[in-house]
Amino acid sequence: MKLTNVKDVEGLFKVIDECKGKVELVTGEGDRLNLKSKLSQYVSLATIFANGEIPELELVAYEHDDLMKLIDFMMG
């Protein structure tokens, strides 16, 4: 799923932490980073999203309930 204009980065990672299954960030090169890992969260944020706002990213959630949590976050 593609997310755009994420302004609440901290809130997004809180939702990801609550997910039961694996949630991955797909990079522009097609690499996948496990966002359930705090180290991956910090590295991806520091290198890709330095200004506190995420213009666009692609996430893969493997559990249906996790996908619904992410959609609810983006809709709310």
C-alpha positions as YAML, in Angstrom:
chain: A
units: angstrom
residues:
- id: 1
  name: MET
  ca: [0.00, 0.00, 0.00]
- id: 2
  name: LYS
  ca: [1.25, 3.48, -0.81]
- id: 3
  name: LEU
  ca: [0.99, 6.22, 1.78]
- id: 4
  name: THR
  ca: [1.37, 9.89, 0.98]
- id: 5
  name: ASN
  ca: [1.85, 13.05, 3.03]
- id: 6
  name: VAL
  ca: [2.45, 11.33, 6.37]
- id: 7
  name: LYS
  ca: [2.82, 14.17, 8.85]
- id: 8
  name: ASP
  ca: [2.56, 12.13, 12.07]
- id: 9
  name: VAL
  ca: [5.62, 9.91, 11.66]
- id: 10
  name: GLU
  ca: [5.70, 9.05, 15.37]
- id: 11
  name: GLY
  ca: [2.05, 7.99, 15.21]
- id: 12
  name: LEU
  ca: [2.73, 5.83, 12.16]
- id: 13
  name: PHE
  ca: [5.50, 3.97, 13.97]
- id: 14
  name: LYS
  ca: [3.27, 3.54, 17.01]
- id: 15
  name: VAL
  ca: [0.67, 1.84, 14.80]
- id: 16
  name: ILE
  ca: [3.38, -0.31, 13.19]
- id: 17
  name: ASP
  ca: [4.59, -1.36, 16.66]
- id: 18
  name: GLU
  ca: [1.02, -2.49, 17.46]
- id: 19
  name: CYS
  ca: [0.85, -4.68, 14.35]
- id: 20
  name: LYS
  ca: [1.01, -8.44, 14.94]
- id: 21
  name: GLY
  ca: [2.70, -9.43, 11.70]
- id: 22
  name: LYS
  ca: [5.60, -8.16, 9.65]
- id: 23
  name: VAL
  ca: [5.39, -4.66, 8.15]
- id: 24
  name: GLU
  ca: [7.99, -3.70, 5.56]
- id: 25
  name: LEU
  ca: [9.03, -0.47, 3.88]
- id: 26
  name: VAL
  ca: [9.75, -0.91, 0.19]
- id: 27
  name: THR
  ca: [12.58, 1.36, -0.94]
- id: 28
  name: GLY
  ca: [12.85, 2.94, -4.39]
- id: 29
  name: GLU
  ca: [15.35, 0.22, -5.30]
- id: 30
  name: GLY
  ca: [12.91, -2.53, -4.28]
- id: 31
  name: ASP
  ca: [14.65, -3.44, -1.03]
- id: 32
  name: ARG
  ca: [12.42, -4.25, 1.93]
- id: 33
  name: LEU
  ca: [13.15, -3.01, 5.43]
- id: 34
  name: ASN
  ca: [11.42, -4.64, 8.41]
- id: 35
  name: LEU
  ca: [9.76, -1.72, 10.19]
- id: 36
  name: LYS
  ca: [9.02, -3.83, 13.26]
- id: 37
  name: SER
  ca: [12.73, -3.42, 14.01]
- id: 38
  name: LYS
  ca: [13.52, -0.20, 15.89]
- id: 39
  name: LEU
  ca: [16.92, -0.05, 14.22]
- id: 40
  name: SER
  ca: [15.32, -0.20, 10.76]
- id: 41
  name: GLN
  ca: [12.83, 2.49, 11.79]
- id: 42
  name: TYR
  ca: [15.58, 4.88, 12.88]
- id: 43
  name: VAL
  ca: [17.84, 4.17, 9.92]
- id: 44
  name: SER
  ca: [15.05, 4.59, 7.38]
- id: 45
  name: LEU
  ca: [13.84, 7.80, 8.98]
- id: 46
  name: ALA
  ca: [17.28, 9.31, 9.31]
- id: 47
  name: THR
  ca: [18.29, 8.63, 5.73]
- id: 48
  name: ILE
  ca: [15.05, 8.96, 3.78]
- id: 49
  name: PHE
  ca: [12.77, 11.29, 5.73]
- id: 50
  name: ALA
  ca: [14.97, 13.89, 7.39]
- id: 51
  name: ASN
  ca: [12.43, 16.77, 7.49]
- id: 52
  name: GLY
  ca: [9.81, 15.12, 9.74]
- id: 53
  name: GLU
  ca: [7.27, 14.59, 6.98]
- id: 54
  name: ILE
  ca: [7.02, 11.65, 4.62]
- id: 55
  name: PRO
  ca: [5.86, 12.67, 1.13]
- id: 56
  name: GLU
  ca: [5.36, 9.08, -0.11]
- id: 57
  name: LEU
  ca: [6.23, 5.56, 0.94]
- id: 58
  name: GLU
  ca: [5.19, 2.03, 0.16]
- id: 59
  name: LEU
  ca: [4.43, -0.42, 2.96]
- id: 60
  name: VAL
  ca: [3.70, -4.13, 2.84]
- id: 61
  name: ALA
  ca: [1.65, -5.57, 5.72]
- id: 62
  name: TYR
  ca: [1.26, -9.33, 5.75]
- id: 63
  name: GLU
  ca: [-1.72, -9.56, 8.13]
- id: 64
  name: HIS
  ca: [-5.17, -8.29, 7.15]
- id: 65
  name: ASP
  ca: [-5.78, -6.80, 10.61]
- id: 66
  name: ASP
  ca: [-2.49, -4.91, 10.40]
- id: 67
  name: LEU
  ca: [-3.45, -3.51, 7.02]
- id: 68
  name: MET
  ca: [-6.75, -2.31, 8.50]
- id: 69
  name: LYS
  ca: [-4.87, -0.60, 11.38]
- id: 70
  name: LEU
  ca: [-2.67, 1.25, 8.91]
- id: 71
  name: ILE
  ca: [-5.66, 2.30, 6.80]
- id: 72
  name: ASP
  ca: [-7.51, 3.51, 9.90]
- id: 73
  name: PHE
  ca: [-4.44, 5.54, 10.91]
- id: 74
  name: MET
  ca: [-4.22, 7.20, 7.51]
- id: 75
  name: MET
  ca: [-7.97, 7.90, 7.37]
- id: 76
  name: GLY
  ca: [-8.02, 9.38, 10.89]
...
